[in-house]
Amino acid sequence: MTERLRGGPSCLLGPGDDAALIRVPDGRVVASVDLLVEGTHFRRDWSSAEDIGIKAAAQNLADIAAMGAVPTAVLVGLACPADLPVAWAREFTAAFDAECALVGAVLVGGDVSRSPTLTVAVTALGDLQGRPPVTRSGAEPGDVVALTGRLGWSAAGFAVLSRGFRSPAVVIAAHRRPAPPYAEGPVAATCGATAMCDVSDGLVQDLRHIATASAVQIGIETARLEIGPKLQDVGRALNVDPMRWLLTGGEDHPLVATFPSAASVPAAWTVIGHVREGEGVLVDGAPYPLPGWDAFRGAR
């Protein structure tokens, strides 16, 4: 699985020893860990090894970007059934490594174990490059809320697959392979973002994390959220309001952040709301009743 892995400037010592050795120019390391469990986060009858490798890397790299950092190194633990084909593991590793290469990160090692349930554990590390981290707790009343990246597409793809369909292909692909706007995390930090996170559990739910950590109220306006023609088509076909996917759907991993003013929002971002005194999240002036994604509850 590791024989074809790349090296990189952040990796001083890669797979083959008891531990890797990573260069840390900033003197600080941003670290994040995620689990993907078959049946909860992915299904092998829906997604290929390549799809799952991309998804496993993407959701962890997005967490690093959401802190305003640049991903540098990643470690992977793979627990799998004894009959898992070697070709599957190799395809997964190659796809995971290719996704890391998009941001210059290096897969530096990991571990493999036997398990009746296929489980992927990923630890990602990142470099702040001298910047302060952008946490969830810095939003202030008067800030604007902005979003960048694709939103609602993965939830739409999940809905289509759950109904037993395999088209439209572009929506299915969005569920199988997220495409987070990695570069926009450091850009937002440079532009003065006061708080930030990636949308993994649903826009309302993740904004609630920021509101709670910052002790503020966040209000968003659905008129500012774009529903593309393809999502509108899928919504009509499934008799679902596609706005629900935008507000509660996770796993696209766009970035949402607060900024001191509209003038400080980077070009690739869209202002979708404001920060006020108070608590919680309001959608068009009212609480939103539907939950986002929860790995224990299983709701989407």
SVG drawing of the C-alpha trace seen along z (x, -y; Angstrom):
<svg xmlns="http://www.w3.org/2000/svg" viewBox="-43 -47 57 60">
<polyline fill="none" stroke="black" stroke-width="0.4" points="0.0,0.0 2.9,-2.4 5.4,-1.5 4.2,-4.1 3.7,-7.0 5.2,-10.4 7.6,-12.3 7.4,-16.1 9.1,-19.0 7.1,-18.6 8.1,-14.9 11.6,-14.3 10.9,-10.6 8.0,-8.7 6.6,-5.1 8.9,-2.4 9.8,-3.3 7.8,-3.3 6.9,-6.9 7.2,-9.6 9.2,-12.8 7.5,-16.0 9.0,-19.4 7.2,-22.2 8.4,-25.6 5.8,-27.5 6.5,-25.8 2.8,-25.0 0.8,-22.0 -2.8,-22.0 -4.2,-18.5 -7.5,-16.8 -8.8,-13.3 -11.9,-11.7 -13.4,-8.2 -15.2,-6.7 -17.2,-3.6 -18.8,-1.4 -22.5,-1.6 -22.4,-4.9 -20.2,-7.1 -20.0,-5.1 -21.2,-2.0 -19.0,0.1 -22.0,1.0 -22.4,-2.8 -18.8,-3.9 -15.6,-2.5 -12.3,-2.3 -11.2,-5.4 -14.3,-7.3 -13.8,-6.3 -10.1,-7.3 -10.9,-10.7 -13.7,-11.2 -11.6,-10.1 -8.8,-12.5 -11.1,-15.4 -13.1,-15.6 -9.9,-15.7 -8.0,-18.2 -11.1,-20.5 -10.9,-20.5 -7.3,-21.8 -8.3,-24.4 -11.1,-25.5 -8.6,-26.6 -6.9,-28.8 -4.0,-26.3 -2.3,-24.5 -2.4,-20.7 1.0,-19.2 0.9,-15.5 -1.7,-12.8 -1.7,-9.4 -4.3,-6.6 -5.5,-3.7 -7.3,-1.0 -9.3,1.7 -10.7,4.1 -12.3,7.6 -9.8,10.3 -11.3,10.9 -10.9,7.3 -9.1,7.6 -5.6,6.2 -6.5,4.4 -9.1,2.4 -6.6,1.3 -4.2,0.2 -6.8,-1.7 -8.0,-3.4 -4.4,-4.4 -3.6,-5.8 -6.8,-7.9 -6.2,-9.1 -2.6,-10.1 -3.8,-11.9 -6.3,-14.0 -3.6,-14.9 -1.3,-15.9 -3.9,-18.6 -2.9,-20.6 0.7,-19.5 0.1,-17.2 1.9,-13.9 0.6,-10.5 3.4,-9.7 2.2,-6.4 -0.5,-4.6 -1.6,-1.2 -3.6,1.8 -5.7,4.2 -8.3,6.8 -11.9,5.9 -15.4,7.2 -16.3,3.6 -14.3,1.6 -13.2,-1.5 -10.8,-4.3 -9.2,-6.6 -7.4,-9.6 -5.2,-12.1 -4.3,-15.3 -1.7,-17.9 -1.4,-21.4 0.8,-24.5 -0.5,-28.0 2.4,-29.7 2.7,-32.3 -1.0,-33.2 -3.2,-32.9 -5.7,-30.0 -9.3,-30.9 -11.4,-29.2 -15.2,-28.9 -15.2,-31.3 -14.2,-34.6 -17.4,-35.8 -18.6,-39.2 -22.0,-41.1 -21.8,-43.2 -19.8,-40.6 -21.1,-39.2 -21.4,-35.5 -20.0,-34.2 -19.8,-30.8 -17.6,-29.3 -17.9,-25.9 -20.6,-23.5 -23.5,-23.1 -26.4,-20.6 -25.0,-18.4 -23.9,-15.5 -27.2,-15.4 -29.0,-15.4 -26.8,-12.5 -27.5,-10.6 -31.2,-11.1 -31.0,-9.8 -29.0,-6.7 -31.3,-6.0 -34.2,-5.8 -32.3,-3.2 -31.4,-5.5 -28.0,-6.0 -28.6,-9.3 -28.1,-12.2 -24.4,-11.3 -23.1,-14.7 -25.2,-14.6 -24.2,-11.0 -20.5,-12.0 -20.9,-14.9 -21.9,-12.5 -19.1,-10.1 -16.4,-12.6 -16.5,-15.9 -14.6,-18.9 -13.8,-21.2 -12.4,-24.7 -9.1,-24.0 -7.2,-27.1 -10.0,-29.4 -9.3,-28.6 -5.9,-30.3 -7.3,-33.1 -10.0,-33.7 -7.5,-33.8 -5.4,-36.3 -8.4,-38.5 -9.3,-38.6 -11.9,-35.9 -13.0,-36.0 -14.5,-32.5 -14.7,-29.6 -15.6,-25.9 -16.2,-23.5 -19.8,-22.4 -19.7,-18.7 -22.9,-18.3 -25.2,-20.8 -25.1,-24.6 -27.5,-25.3 -25.9,-22.8 -22.3,-24.0 -23.3,-27.6 -24.8,-26.7 -21.4,-25.5 -19.9,-28.9 -22.8,-30.7 -22.5,-28.7 -18.7,-29.0 -18.8,-32.7 -21.9,-33.4 -23.7,-35.2 -26.7,-34.8 -26.3,-34.1 -29.0,-34.9 -28.9,-33.7 -31.1,-34.5 -32.1,-31.7 -32.5,-34.1 -28.7,-34.4 -28.2,-30.7 -28.0,-29.5 -29.9,-26.4 -28.5,-25.3 -30.8,-23.9 -29.6,-20.4 -30.6,-20.4 -33.9,-21.9 -34.5,-19.1 -33.6,-16.4 -35.9,-18.1 -38.8,-18.0 -38.2,-14.4 -38.0,-13.3 -40.7,-15.8 -38.2,-17.4 -37.5,-21.1 -33.9,-21.4 -33.4,-24.2 -33.5,-21.5 -30.4,-19.9 -28.6,-23.3 -29.5,-23.9 -29.1,-20.4 -27.0,-18.4 -23.4,-17.7 -20.3,-16.1 -19.8,-18.7 -17.3,-20.4 -17.6,-24.0 -16.3,-26.6 -18.4,-29.1 -16.9,-32.0 -17.6,-35.3 -15.8,-38.5 -15.6,-42.0 -17.4,-43.5 -18.6,-42.7 -15.6,-44.6 -13.2,-42.1 -14.9,-39.0 -12.7,-37.3 -13.8,-37.2 -14.8,-33.5 -17.1,-33.9 -20.8,-34.9 -22.3,-36.8 -25.3,-34.9 -26.1,-36.5 -25.0,-38.5 -23.9,-38.1 -26.0,-39.7 -26.2,-39.7 -28.2,-36.7 -27.9,-33.0 -28.6,-30.3 -29.2,-30.3 -32.1,-31.9 -33.1,-31.1 -35.1,-34.0 -35.7,-35.3 -36.9,-32.0 -35.4,-28.9 -35.0,-26.0 -36.7,-22.8 -34.8,-20.1 -31.6,-18.6 -28.4,-18.1 -26.2,-15.0 -25.4,-13.2 -23.2,-10.0 -25.0,-8.6 -28.6,-9.5 -28.0,-8.8 -30.2,-11.7 -29.5,-13.5"/>
</svg>
